[in-house]
Amino acid sequence: MRPEGRSAVAEARSMFVEDECPARRARPLGTRVRRRVRNSKICSAEVRLWQSHLRLTHQRSSDATSKFLAIPQCLTTVRQRKSYPRTHILPRFGEAPPGSLDVPGMQQCATELQQLVAPNTVINVLGTVFAILRYAKKCSIRTVDVFFRYLTLRNDEPSERPYFISDEASRIIAAAEEPYKTMFAIPATTGLRAGEPFALTVADLDSRRKTIRVSKSADDNTRMIREPKTKKSVALLPMASTLAAMLRDYLQRHWKDNEKQFLFPNRKGTLPRWRDNVVKYGLKPVLRKLETPERNARLHTFRRGLATELAETEPITVLQTQMRHADVRTTLRVYAHVIPDSQQESMERITNRSIGKIASESAKARINTGEHAPTVQIYQLAWEMGCKYLTTNPLAEACGSRSYFSLILQILTRKLLD
């Protein structure tokens, strides 16, 4: 019997082995061979404890689960992080002793994962393993200290996420039929996340104040109504007049009454619509009809489009408030799409003020000396511009004493200097 409160590791370390000779009494382990026996027993005990710690991550009500995975309130993120032990950690390390999770072993694991999953998933899986190792070390299990700085991870450039600009969004909404038309218009004009429009009820719409109350979201797997992604996601968003008119028309002509007053219920009226079916049967056919690239297009693409439009014209505080980002770093990542264009425009203005006059004088000198003579295509363009100028400009008669060719050269010179 194991003494109460005594771990398997402590018991193995204090075990005695009977000598082959019965006349001799039991003595502590000391020889090299017996030390290997002791170490093997300690190792097997640690493996059993390690496996039990790994399997604790599958217990929903376990305190170790929240300690290992730092589970947030969002159920989608909970499912994602709970899948890491089941999919990646247990198949690789379930039967291995914790001492084998050293730097070479974790580097091999990271290299294999990078060929299968996205870079962020690799970081999340490794972070989960490191959290389990830290907890195992607190439980007196021998582990090796491994950190991210010891590993070499592939630094892939993040793929550009698709988004619908305002013209594309308007054409998609115009080509869609109800109820998809209103489904697409809400995230395109308010920036709601993909699951939030399906959790809306009629009571969430205030046509008098022109506001939409966002306080819940529909789960993408179960379609059950849950809390939104973060606490900051609960907000009262403004409703544009065009969206208010579209919603009023939808409620009067296309909306079907249901028990829970869902704005977009399923056919039975018991649950909200399934997001995947909306993309499959509502969004993708419209994109094919408009010959718009449909790869990676989903309802969240409308939200990204609105965020990009706001980043181009509005301050960062307006963008963060409308998008309801809990972390300002998320907002700054949206600005990454717009900063290169703004930087180009700013540098053009600054350069024109500093060396623009020198460049203009150099261009005039080259034209006067015949250097870098314009091509035939540019002459043809200048001729068309000159003809258009003479036919549309009311002051063209004042230039009648000049020849057409002289006027064309003036326009050509102005075009080159621009």
C-alpha positions as CSV (number, residue, x, y, z in Angstrom):
1,M,0.0,0.0,0.0
2,R,1.2,3.5,-0.8
3,P,1.3,5.8,2.2
4,E,-1.4,8.5,2.1
5,G,-0.2,11.7,0.6
6,R,2.9,10.1,-1.0
7,S,3.5,10.5,-4.7
8,A,4.6,7.7,-6.9
9,V,7.9,9.4,-7.6
10,A,8.7,9.7,-3.9
11,E,7.8,6.1,-3.3
12,A,10.0,4.9,-6.1
13,R,12.9,6.9,-4.8
14,S,12.7,5.3,-1.4
15,M,12.1,1.7,-2.5
16,F,14.2,-1.2,-1.2
17,V,15.2,-4.2,-3.3
18,E,15.5,-7.6,-1.7
19,D,18.9,-9.2,-2.3
20,E,19.1,-12.6,-3.8
21,C,20.6,-14.1,-0.7
22,P,17.9,-14.5,2.0
23,A,20.4,-14.2,4.8
24,R,21.1,-10.7,3.9
25,R,18.7,-8.0,4.9
26,A,17.1,-5.5,2.5
27,R,19.3,-2.6,1.9
28,P,18.9,0.7,0.1
29,L,19.7,0.9,-3.6
30,G,23.3,1.8,-4.2
31,T,25.0,-0.2,-6.9
32,R,24.9,0.9,-10.6
33,V,22.6,-1.9,-11.7
34,R,20.2,-1.2,-8.8
35,R,20.4,2.5,-9.5
36,R,19.2,1.8,-13.1
37,V,16.3,-0.2,-11.6
38,R,15.4,2.7,-9.4
39,N,15.6,5.2,-12.2
40,S,13.4,3.0,-14.5
41,K,10.8,2.9,-11.7
42,I,11.0,6.6,-11.2
43,C,10.7,7.1,-15.0
44,S,7.7,4.9,-15.3
45,A,6.0,6.7,-12.4
46,E,6.7,10.0,-14.0
47,V,5.4,8.8,-17.4
48,R,2.1,7.8,-15.7
49,L,1.9,11.1,-14.0
50,W,2.7,12.9,-17.2
51,Q,0.0,11.0,-19.1
52,S,-2.5,11.9,-16.4
53,H,-1.6,15.5,-16.6
54,L,-2.0,15.5,-20.4
55,R,-5.4,13.9,-20.2
56,L,-6.5,16.4,-17.6
57,T,-6.7,18.9,-20.5
58,H,-9.8,17.0,-21.8
59,Q,-11.8,17.6,-18.6
60,R,-14.0,20.6,-19.0
61,S,-14.5,21.1,-15.3
62,S,-10.9,20.6,-14.3
63,D,-9.0,23.5,-12.8
64,A,-5.9,22.2,-14.6
65,T,-7.6,22.9,-17.9
66,S,-7.9,26.6,-17.3
67,K,-4.4,26.7,-15.8
68,F,-3.0,25.0,-18.9
69,L,-4.9,26.7,-21.6
70,A,-6.0,30.1,-20.1
71,I,-9.5,29.6,-21.4
72,P,-11.3,32.8,-22.3
73,Q,-15.1,33.3,-22.4
74,C,-15.4,32.9,-26.2
75,L,-16.7,29.3,-26.9
76,T,-15.1,29.3,-30.3
77,T,-11.7,30.0,-28.9
78,V,-12.3,27.4,-26.1
79,R,-13.0,24.7,-28.7
80,Q,-10.0,25.7,-30.7
81,R,-7.6,25.5,-27.8
82,K,-9.1,22.3,-26.4
83,S,-8.4,20.7,-29.7
84,Y,-4.7,21.2,-29.4
85,P,-4.1,18.4,-26.8
86,R,-6.4,16.0,-28.7
87,T,-5.1,16.7,-32.2
88,H,-1.4,17.6,-31.7
89,I,-0.1,17.0,-28.2
90,L,-1.4,13.6,-27.1
91,P,-0.6,11.8,-30.3
92,R,3.0,13.1,-30.2
93,F,3.8,13.2,-26.5
94,G,1.2,11.0,-24.8
95,E,3.5,8.0,-24.4
96,A,6.8,9.9,-24.1
97,P,8.4,10.7,-20.8
98,P,8.4,14.5,-20.0
99,G,12.2,14.5,-19.9
100,S,12.3,13.7,-23.7
101,L,10.6,17.1,-24.4
102,D,13.9,18.8,-24.8
103,V,15.0,21.4,-27.3
104,P,15.7,18.9,-30.2
105,G,12.4,17.2,-29.6
106,M,10.4,20.4,-29.5
107,Q,12.3,21.7,-32.6
108,Q,11.4,18.6,-34.5
109,C,7.8,19.0,-33.4
110,A,7.7,22.6,-34.5
111,T,9.3,21.8,-37.9
112,E,6.7,19.1,-38.6
113,L,3.8,21.3,-37.5
114,Q,4.9,24.1,-39.7
115,Q,4.3,21.9,-42.7
116,L,0.8,21.1,-41.7
117,V,-0.8,24.1,-40.0
118,A,-0.6,27.9,-40.0
119,P,2.2,29.8,-38.1
120,N,-0.2,31.0,-35.4
121,T,-1.4,27.5,-34.7
122,V,2.2,26.3,-34.3
123,I,2.8,29.1,-31.7
124,N,-0.5,28.2,-29.9
125,V,0.3,24.5,-29.8
126,L,3.9,25.1,-28.5
127,G,2.6,27.5,-25.9
128,T,0.1,24.9,-24.7
129,V,3.0,22.3,-24.4
130,F,5.1,24.9,-22.4
131,A,2.2,25.6,-20.1
132,I,1.8,21.9,-19.4
133,L,5.5,21.5,-18.8
134,R,5.4,24.4,-16.3
135,Y,2.5,22.8,-14.4
136,A,4.2,19.4,-14.5
137,K,7.3,20.9,-13.0
138,K,5.3,22.3,-10.1
139,C,4.0,18.7,-9.5
140,S,7.6,17.5,-9.0
141,I,7.9,15.9,-12.4
142,R,11.4,16.3,-14.0
143,T,11.2,18.4,-17.1
144,V,13.6,20.3,-19.4
145,D,13.3,24.0,-19.7
146,V,12.4,24.9,-23.3
147,F,11.4,28.3,-24.4
148,F,10.5,30.0,-27.7
149,R,13.8,31.7,-27.9
150,Y,15.5,28.2,-28.1
151,L,13.5,27.2,-31.2
152,T,13.8,28.3,-34.8
153,L,10.4,29.0,-36.3
154,R,9.7,29.9,-39.9
155,N,8.9,33.6,-40.2
156,D,6.3,33.5,-43.0
157,E,4.8,36.7,-44.2
158,P,1.1,36.9,-43.2
159,S,-1.1,36.3,-46.1
160,E,-3.2,39.2,-47.2
161,R,-6.8,38.8,-46.0
162,P,-9.4,39.5,-48.6
163,Y,-11.9,42.3,-48.1
164,F,-14.6,43.9,-50.1
165,I,-14.2,47.6,-51.0
166,S,-17.3,49.8,-51.0
167,D,-18.0,49.3,-54.8
168,E,-17.7,45.6,-54.6
169,A,-19.9,45.4,-51.5
170,S,-22.6,47.5,-53.1
171,R,-22.6,45.4,-56.3
172,I,-22.8,42.2,-54.2
173,I,-25.7,43.6,-52.1
174,A,-27.5,44.8,-55.2
175,A,-27.2,41.4,-56.9
176,A,-28.3,39.3,-53.9
177,E,-31.8,38.4,-53.1
178,E,-33.6,38.6,-49.7
179,P,-32.8,37.6,-47.1
180,Y,-29.2,37.6,-48.2
181,K,-29.3,41.2,-49.3
182,T,-30.0,42.4,-45.8
183,M,-27.6,39.8,-44.3
184,F,-24.8,41.3,-46.3
185,A,-25.8,44.9,-45.8
186,I,-25.6,44.7,-42.0
187,P,-21.9,43.7,-41.7
188,A,-21.0,45.9,-44.7
189,T,-22.3,49.1,-43.0
190,T,-21.9,48.3,-39.3
191,G,-18.9,46.0,-39.1
192,L,-20.6,43.2,-37.2
193,R,-18.7,40.0,-36.8
194,A,-19.9,36.9,-38.7
195,G,-21.9,35.4,-35.9
196,E,-23.5,38.6,-34.6
197,P,-26.1,39.4,-37.3
198,F,-27.6,35.9,-36.8
199,A,-28.1,36.6,-33.1
200,L,-30.0,39.8,-33.7
201,T,-33.6,40.0,-32.8
202,V,-36.2,42.6,-33.9
203,A,-36.0,44.2,-30.4
204,D,-32.3,45.0,-31.1
205,L,-33.3,47.4,-33.9
206,D,-34.3,50.9,-32.9
207,S,-35.6,52.6,-36.0
208,R,-36.4,55.8,-34.2
209,R,-32.9,56.4,-32.8
210,K,-31.3,54.5,-35.7
211,T,-29.2,52.2,-33.6
212,I,-28.4,48.5,-33.4
213,R,-27.8,46.9,-30.1
214,V,-25.1,44.2,-30.2
215,S,-25.0,42.0,-27.1
216,K,-24.8,38.4,-28.3
217,S,-23.5,36.2,-31.0
218,A,-24.6,32.9,-32.6
219,D,-22.1,30.0,-32.3
220,D,-20.8,28.9,-35.6
221,N,-21.1,25.2,-34.7
222,T,-24.2,24.8,-32.6
223,R,-26.0,28.0,-33.5
224,M,-26.7,28.5,-29.8
225,I,-26.8,32.2,-28.6
226,R,-23.9,33.1,-26.5
227,E,-22.0,36.1,-25.3
228,P,-20.0,38.1,-27.9
229,K,-16.2,37.7,-28.4
230,T,-15.1,40.2,-25.8
231,K,-16.8,42.6,-23.3
232,K,-16.0,45.5,-25.5
233,S,-18.1,43.8,-28.3
234,V,-21.3,44.7,-26.4
235,A,-22.2,48.1,-27.9
236,L,-24.9,50.3,-29.4
237,L,-23.9,51.0,-33.0
238,P,-25.3,53.7,-35.3
239,M,-27.6,52.6,-38.2
240,A,-27.3,54.5,-41.4
241,S,-30.5,55.8,-43.0
242,T,-30.1,53.6,-46.1
243,L,-29.7,50.5,-43.8
244,A,-32.7,51.6,-41.8
245,A,-34.8,51.7,-44.9
246,M,-33.6,48.3,-46.1
247,L,-34.3,46.8,-42.7
248,R,-37.8,48.3,-42.7
249,D,-38.5,46.9,-46.1
250,Y,-37.2,43.5,-45.1
251,L,-39.3,43.4,-41.9
252,Q,-42.5,44.3,-43.8
253,R,-42.1,42.1,-46.9
254,H,-39.7,39.2,-46.2
255,W,-39.3,38.6,-42.5
256,K,-41.1,35.6,-41.0
257,D,-42.3,35.8,-37.4
258,N,-40.8,33.3,-35.0
259,E,-41.0,32.5,-31.4
260,K,-37.6,34.0,-30.4
261,Q,-38.0,36.9,-32.8
262,F,-34.7,36.2,-34.6
263,L,-34.0,38.6,-37.5
264,F,-32.7,35.8,-39.7
265,P,-34.4,32.5,-38.5
266,N,-34.1,29.1,-40.2
267,R,-37.1,27.6,-41.9
268,K,-38.5,26.1,-38.7
269,G,-38.0,29.4,-36.9
270,T,-36.3,27.7,-33.9
271,L,-32.7,28.6,-34.5
272,P,-30.8,31.3,-36.5
273,R,-29.5,30.5,-39.9
274,W,-26.4,28.5,-40.3
275,R,-23.5,30.8,-41.3
276,D,-21.8,28.2,-43.6
277,N,-25.0,27.7,-45.6
278,V,-25.4,31.5,-46.0
279,V,-21.9,31.7,-47.5
280,K,-22.4,28.5,-49.6
281,Y,-25.8,29.3,-51.0
282,G,-26.0,33.1,-50.7
283,L,-22.6,34.7,-51.0
284,K,-20.6,32.3,-53.3
285,P,-23.3,32.2,-56.1
286,V,-23.4,36.0,-56.2
287,L,-19.6,36.3,-56.4
288,R,-19.6,33.8,-59.3
289,K,-22.3,35.8,-61.1
290,L,-20.3,39.0,-60.7
291,E,-17.0,37.2,-61.7
292,T,-15.5,38.3,-58.4
293,P,-12.8,36.1,-56.8
294,E,-14.5,33.9,-54.2
295,R,-11.5,32.3,-52.6
296,N,-11.5,32.8,-48.8
297,A,-14.6,35.1,-49.2
298,R,-16.9,34.9,-46.2
299,L,-19.2,37.2,-44.2
300,H,-16.2,38.6,-42.2
301,T,-14.9,40.0,-45.5
302,F,-17.5,42.7,-45.4
303,R,-16.3,43.7,-41.9
304,R,-12.7,43.9,-43.1
305,G,-13.8,46.1,-46.1
306,L,-15.6,48.6,-43.8
307,A,-12.5,48.6,-41.5
308,T,-10.3,49.4,-44.4
309,E,-12.6,52.2,-45.6
310,L,-12.6,53.7,-42.1
311,A,-8.8,53.4,-41.8
312,E,-8.4,55.5,-45.0
313,T,-10.6,58.4,-43.9
314,E,-11.2,58.3,-40.1
315,P,-9.0,58.5,-37.0
316,I,-7.9,55.4,-35.2
317,T,-10.3,56.0,-32.3
318,V,-13.3,56.0,-34.6
319,L,-12.1,52.7,-36.2
320,Q,-11.5,51.0,-32.8
321,T,-14.9,52.1,-31.5
322,Q,-16.9,51.0,-34.6
323,M,-15.0,47.7,-34.9
324,R,-15.2,47.2,-31.1
325,H,-11.6,46.0,-30.9
326,A,-10.6,45.1,-27.3
327,D,-6.9,45.5,-28.2
328,V,-5.6,48.5,-30.1
329,R,-3.0,46.3,-31.7
330,T,-5.8,44.7,-33.7
331,T,-6.8,48.1,-34.9
332,L,-3.3,49.0,-35.9
333,R,-3.1,45.8,-38.0
334,V,-6.0,47.2,-40.0
335,Y,-4.0,50.3,-40.7
336,A,-1.3,48.2,-42.2
337,H,-3.3,48.0,-45.4
338,V,-3.6,51.7,-45.7
339,I,-0.3,53.0,-44.4
340,P,1.8,52.2,-47.6
341,D,-0.6,54.3,-49.7
342,S,-0.7,57.2,-47.2
343,Q,3.1,57.0,-47.0
344,Q,3.4,57.2,-50.7
345,E,1.2,60.3,-50.9
346,S,3.0,62.0,-48.1
347,M,6.4,61.5,-49.6
348,E,5.1,62.8,-53.0
349,R,4.0,66.0,-51.3
350,I,7.2,66.4,-49.3
351,T,9.5,65.6,-52.3
352,N,7.6,68.1,-54.6
353,R,8.3,70.8,-52.0
354,S,12.0,70.0,-51.7
355,I,13.3,68.9,-55.1
356,G,10.2,69.3,-57.3
357,K,11.5,72.6,-58.8
358,I,14.9,71.1,-59.7
359,A,13.3,68.1,-61.4
360,S,11.0,70.5,-63.4
361,E,13.9,72.6,-64.6
362,S,15.8,69.4,-65.6
363,A,12.9,68.1,-67.5
364,K,12.5,71.4,-69.4
365,A,16.2,71.4,-70.3
366,R,16.0,67.8,-71.7
367,I,13.0,68.8,-73.8
368,N,14.7,71.9,-75.2
369,T,17.8,70.0,-76.1
370,G,15.9,67.2,-77.7
371,E,17.2,64.6,-75.2
372,H,14.8,61.8,-74.4
373,A,12.5,62.7,-77.3
374,P,8.9,61.6,-76.8
375,T,7.7,58.5,-78.6
376,V,5.1,58.2,-81.2
377,Q,2.6,57.0,-78.7
378,I,3.1,60.1,-76.6
379,Y,2.7,62.4,-79.7
380,Q,-0.5,60.6,-80.5
381,L,-1.8,61.1,-77.0
382,A,-0.8,64.7,-77.1
383,W,-2.6,65.2,-80.5
384,E,-5.8,63.7,-79.0
385,M,-5.5,65.9,-75.9
386,G,-4.9,69.0,-78.1
387,C,-8.0,68.2,-80.2
388,K,-10.1,67.7,-77.1
389,Y,-8.7,70.9,-75.6
390,L,-9.6,72.9,-78.8
391,T,-13.1,71.5,-78.9
392,T,-14.0,71.9,-75.3
393,N,-12.2,75.0,-74.0
394,P,-14.0,78.2,-74.7
395,L,-10.7,80.1,-74.8
396,A,-9.4,78.1,-77.7
397,E,-10.3,80.8,-80.2
398,A,-7.9,83.1,-78.4
399,C,-5.1,80.7,-79.5
400,G,-6.2,80.8,-83.2
401,S,-3.0,82.6,-84.2
402,R,-1.0,79.7,-83.0
403,S,-0.6,76.6,-85.0
404,Y,-2.0,73.3,-83.8
405,F,1.4,71.8,-83.5
406,S,2.6,74.6,-81.2
407,L,-0.4,74.0,-78.9
408,I,0.2,70.3,-78.9
409,L,3.8,70.8,-77.9
410,Q,2.7,73.0,-75.0
411,I,0.3,70.3,-73.8
412,L,2.9,67.7,-74.3
413,T,5.4,69.7,-72.2
414,R,2.9,70.1,-69.4
415,K,2.1,66.4,-69.5
416,L,5.8,65.5,-69.2
417,L,6.4,67.9,-66.4
418,D,3.5,66.5,-64.4
